[in-house]
Amino acid sequence: MVVDGTTFLRRAHRLFVELRANRYPNATTLAVACDCSKNTAQRTIYRLRDEYVVPLEYDATERGYFLKDKHFELPQILPPGKDELTALLLARELLSSLESEDIKIHLDNLWIQFAANNSSVARDLEPFVKVFSCDSTVIGDIADRGLLSYVSMAHAGESVRLNYKSPWRQGELKQHEGRILRVHFSDGNLYLLFAEKSGREFVLNTSFIRDFEVLNHHVTIAARSNAERRGSENWLDGFGIWSGDSLEEIEIQIRAPAAHYYAAQRWHIDQVDSWDGEILVRRFPGIVSPEVVRRALSLGSHLVNAKPAKLAQCILEDAAAIVGMLRKNLELAEVK
């Protein structure tokens, strides 16, 4: 795990000093100068270029960046960008469970001071929390996934049209019109609870959204009874959350020595671990989905057993397909 030694603002100003000196900084040199990872440094450069419209351009000959406008000045206080808004959104949700008014007041005051330099980004985030939830606090995981756009559309009740194709469930592109009801980040993916014109509610994995647009007309959502609507009882379950299938108890058994490695990892917000000798028994509510099958396959020979039976069957089928493909490739290689 790489711990970054500087804030975004400090990295931004350090980069600007290098640009002003015509030293052609890049992600590698910025990472060394700021004691951060190369990915963080590159992300800093991209944010300055894309979010803050700093006129940066890469020079392949010098292998670094330069200012296209030599007279450009970086503001001493940068207005909050999507990372800061996302962080605040998560912080306010997390702190809402605390019984400390002082912390809440300080957080609100901090935001007021932070946004005062740019009124266009001073937003009332309280309503956003009503349509957003998250089981992760790693800001870098979700800041670049369109989170604020989806949350803003959900909060405003805007009508949208999107094209969606799941490689696991669908063979062709499908188009949906309706409204985003909620946004949730779980198991490394961003999900939308979506209401279609017919009134049907289902969950979409944003990774499979090809494109979407906000419509200039209002889409009427057909009324449905509570019994017909997709409830929120499965919303936080993860591992195939978007399929809407019924929950079951998933059990994965892992042998040593890998068991001790995986015991330190959290796969699911509601997982329960126990030990049968040197075998780690991990249980959590979920569905038999491609995500769970892939996770089990990644254990390789350390996988002892998987339940329910249909999960074990899916794992066997995928493993057989992998073996068949590898064997075929090896045979072709030997012929050549």
C-alpha positions in Angstrom: 0.0 0.0 0.0 1.4 3.4 -1.0 0.7 6.3 1.3 0.8 9.6 -0.4 2.9 12.2 1.4 1.3 15.3 0.0 -2.1 16.8 -0.7 -3.5 17.5 -4.1 -3.1 21.2 -3.6 0.6 20.8 -2.7 1.2 18.5 -5.7 -0.5 21.0 -8.0 1.7 23.9 -6.8 4.8 21.7 -7.0 4.0 20.8 -10.6 3.4 24.4 -11.5 6.8 25.4 -10.1 8.4 22.9 -12.4 6.3 24.0 -15.3 7.3 27.7 -14.7 11.0 26.6 -14.7 10.5 24.8 -18.0 11.7 21.5 -16.5 9.1 19.5 -18.3 7.7 17.6 -15.3 5.9 14.2 -15.7 4.2 11.7 -13.4 7.5 10.1 -12.5 9.3 13.3 -11.5 6.3 14.6 -9.7 5.9 11.4 -7.7 9.5 11.6 -6.5 9.2 15.3 -5.7 6.0 14.9 -3.7 6.6 11.5 -2.2 3.5 9.9 -3.7 2.7 7.1 -6.1 3.1 7.5 -9.8 -0.6 6.9 -10.3 -1.5 9.7 -7.9 0.9 12.0 -9.7 -0.6 11.2 -13.1 -4.0 11.7 -11.6 -3.0 15.1 -10.3 -1.8 16.1 -13.8 -5.0 14.9 -15.4 -7.2 16.7 -12.9 -5.4 20.0 -13.4 -5.7 19.7 -17.2 -9.3 18.4 -17.3 -11.1 19.8 -14.2 -9.2 23.1 -13.7 -8.4 23.7 -17.4 -4.7 24.3 -16.9 -3.3 24.6 -20.4 -1.0 21.6 -20.2 0.4 19.7 -23.1 2.8 16.7 -23.3 6.1 17.0 -25.2 7.1 13.6 -26.4 10.7 14.8 -27.2 11.2 16.2 -23.7 9.0 13.4 -22.1 7.2 15.9 -19.9 4.5 18.6 -19.8 4.7 22.3 -20.5 2.4 25.3 -20.4 0.9 26.2 -23.7 0.0 29.6 -22.3 3.2 31.0 -20.7 1.2 33.7 -18.9 -1.2 31.3 -17.2 -1.2 31.7 -13.4 -2.4 28.9 -11.0 -4.8 30.3 -8.4 -3.5 30.2 -4.8 -6.6 28.4 -3.7 -8.1 25.9 -6.1 -11.9 25.5 -6.0 -13.1 22.1 -5.0 -13.3 19.5 -7.7 -15.1 16.2 -8.1 -12.7 14.4 -5.7 -13.4 17.0 -2.9 -17.1 16.9 -3.5 -17.1 13.1 -3.4 -15.0 13.1 -0.3 -17.4 15.5 1.4 -20.4 13.5 0.3 -19.0 10.4 1.9 -17.9 12.2 5.0 -21.3 13.7 5.6 -22.9 10.3 5.2 -20.4 8.6 7.5 -20.6 11.3 10.2 -24.4 11.4 10.1 -24.4 8.3 12.4 -22.3 10.1 15.0 -24.0 11.9 17.9 -21.6 14.8 17.8 -23.1 18.1 16.7 -19.7 19.8 17.0 -18.2 17.5 14.3 -21.2 18.2 12.0 -21.0 21.9 12.5 -17.2 22.0 11.9 -17.7 19.9 8.7 -20.4 22.3 7.5 -18.2 25.3 8.3 -15.3 23.8 6.4 -17.4 23.3 3.4 -18.7 26.9 3.5 -15.1 28.2 3.6 -14.0 25.7 0.9 -16.7 26.6 -1.5 -16.6 30.4 -0.9 -14.0 30.9 -3.6 -16.2 29.5 -6.3 -20.0 29.8 -5.8 -20.7 27.6 -8.8 -19.6 24.6 -6.9 -21.2 25.5 -3.5 -23.9 22.9 -3.4 -26.3 21.7 -0.8 -25.2 18.1 -0.5 -27.7 17.0 2.2 -30.4 16.0 -0.4 -27.7 14.0 -2.3 -27.1 11.7 0.6 -30.7 10.6 0.4 -30.0 9.1 -3.0 -26.5 7.8 -2.4 -24.9 5.1 -0.3 -21.5 3.5 -0.2 -19.6 0.6 1.5 -16.2 2.1 0.7 -14.3 5.3 1.7 -11.6 5.0 -0.9 -12.3 8.2 -2.8 -10.1 7.3 -5.8 -12.2 4.3 -6.4 -15.3 6.3 -7.2 -14.4 9.8 -8.1 -13.8 9.1 -11.8 -16.9 6.9 -12.3 -19.4 9.7 -12.9 -20.7 9.5 -9.3 -21.6 13.2 -9.0 -23.4 13.2 -12.3 -25.5 10.2 -11.4 -26.2 11.5 -7.9 -27.2 15.0 -9.3 -29.5 13.4 -11.8 -31.1 11.2 -9.2 -31.6 14.2 -6.8 -33.0 16.4 -9.5 -35.4 13.6 -10.7 -34.2 14.1 -14.3 -35.4 11.8 -17.1 -32.6 10.0 -18.8 -32.1 7.6 -21.7 -29.2 5.1 -21.5 -27.8 2.3 -23.6 -26.8 -0.7 -21.6 -25.2 -4.1 -22.3 -24.2 -6.6 -19.7 -21.8 -9.2 -21.1 -23.2 -11.7 -18.6 -27.0 -11.3 -19.2 -27.5 -9.8 -22.6 -26.4 -10.4 -26.1 -27.4 -7.0 -27.5 -27.5 -3.4 -26.6 -30.6 -2.4 -24.7 -32.1 1.1 -24.3 -33.8 2.3 -21.2 -35.7 5.5 -20.5 -36.7 6.6 -17.0 -35.2 8.0 -13.8 -32.3 7.1 -11.5 -33.7 6.5 -8.0 -30.5 5.8 -6.0 -26.8 5.4 -6.5 -24.7 2.9 -4.6 -21.0 1.9 -4.6 -20.3 -1.7 -3.6 -17.7 -4.4 -4.3 -15.7 -2.0 -6.5 -18.6 -1.1 -8.7 -21.1 1.8 -9.0 -24.7 0.8 -9.3 -27.9 2.7 -10.1 -31.4 1.8 -9.0 -33.3 2.7 -12.1 -37.1 3.1 -12.7 -38.2 2.5 -16.3 -41.3 4.0 -17.9 -43.3 0.8 -17.2 -42.6 1.3 -13.5 -40.2 -1.6 -13.3 -37.3 -1.0 -11.0 -33.9 -2.8 -11.5 -30.3 -2.3 -10.7 -27.7 -1.4 -13.4 -23.9 -1.7 -13.1 -22.5 1.6 -14.5 -19.6 -0.3 -16.0 -22.0 -1.6 -18.6 -23.6 1.7 -19.5 -22.3 2.5 -23.0 -23.7 6.1 -23.1 -26.6 8.1 -21.7 -28.3 11.5 -22.1 -30.5 13.7 -20.0 -33.8 14.1 -21.9 -35.4 17.5 -22.5 -38.8 16.1 -21.8 -40.3 14.4 -18.8 -40.7 10.6 -18.8 -43.8 9.5 -16.9 -43.1 6.5 -14.7 -46.1 4.2 -14.4 -47.4 3.7 -10.9 -46.9 0.3 -9.3 -47.9 -1.2 -6.0 -45.3 -1.8 -3.3 -45.6 -5.5 -3.9 -44.6 -5.0 -7.6 -41.8 -2.6 -7.0 -38.2 -3.9 -6.5 -37.6 -3.4 -2.8 -34.4 -2.2 -1.3 -33.8 -5.3 0.8 -31.2 -6.5 -1.7 -29.6 -3.1 -2.3 -26.5 -3.6 -0.1 -25.8 -7.2 -0.9 -23.1 -6.8 -3.6 -21.7 -9.6 -5.8 -24.2 -9.4 -8.7 -26.4 -6.8 -7.0 -27.6 -5.6 -10.4 -29.3 -8.9 -11.3 -32.1 -8.7 -8.7 -32.1 -12.4 -8.0 -33.1 -13.9 -4.7 -30.6 -14.0 -1.9 -28.9 -17.2 -0.7 -26.2 -18.0 1.8 -22.9 -18.2 -0.1 -20.2 -20.3 1.4 -16.6 -20.4 0.2 -14.1 -22.7 1.9 -10.4 -21.9 1.5 -7.5 -24.1 2.5 -4.2 -23.0 4.1 -1.9 -21.3 3.5 -4.1 -19.0 1.4 -6.7 -19.1 4.1 -4.7 -16.9 6.3 -4.1 -14.4 3.5 -7.8 -14.1 2.6 -8.8 -14.0 6.3 -7.5 -10.4 6.3 -9.6 -9.4 3.3 -13.2 -8.2 3.3 -15.2 -9.5 0.4 -18.7 -8.5 1.6 -20.1 -6.0 4.1 -22.0 -8.8 5.9 -19.5 -11.7 5.7 -19.0 -14.0 8.6 -15.8 -16.0 8.8 -15.1 -19.1 10.9 -12.4 -21.8 11.0 -12.7 -25.6 10.5 -9.1 -26.5 11.5 -6.9 -24.8 8.9 -9.8 -24.2 6.5 -11.3 -20.7 6.4 -15.1 -20.9 6.0 -16.5 -17.6 4.6 -20.3 -17.0 4.5 -22.2 -14.0 3.2 -25.7 -13.3 1.7 -25.6 -13.0 -2.0 -26.6 -14.6 -5.3 -25.0 -17.1 -7.6 -23.5 -14.5 -10.1 -20.5 -14.2 -12.4 -18.8 -12.1 -9.8 -18.9 -14.8 -7.2 -17.9 -17.5 -9.6 -14.9 -15.4 -10.7 -13.9 -14.7 -7.1 -14.0 -18.4 -6.3 -12.0 -19.4 -9.4 -9.3 -16.9 -8.4 -8.6 -19.1 -5.4 -7.3 -21.8 -7.7 -6.2 -25.0 -5.9 -6.9 -23.4 -2.5 -10.6 -23.6 -3.1 -12.0 -26.6 -1.0 -15.7 -26.3 -1.5 -18.4 -23.8 -2.5 -22.1 -23.7 -1.7 -24.9 -23.8 -2.7 -24.6 -26.6 -5.2 -25.5 -24.5 -8.2 -22.5 -22.2 -7.3 -20.2 -25.2 -7.3 -21.7 -26.3 -10.6 -21.1 -22.9 -12.2 -17.5 -22.9 -10.9 -16.9 -26.4 -12.4 -18.4 -25.3 -15.8 -16.2 -22.2 -15.9 -13.1 -24.2 -14.8 -13.8 -26.8 -17.5 -14.1 -24.1 -20.1 -10.8 -22.6 -19.1 -9.1 -26.0 -19.1 -10.6 -26.8 -22.5 -9.4 -23.5 -24.0 -5.9 -23.9 -22.6 -5.6 -27.4 -23.8 -6.7 -26.4 -27.3 -4.1 -23.6 -27.3 -1.3 -25.9 -26.2 -2.2 -28.4 -28.8 -2.1 -25.7 -31.5 1.2 -24.5 -30.2 2.7 -28.0 -30.4 1.5 -28.4 -34.0 3.2 -25.2 -34.9 
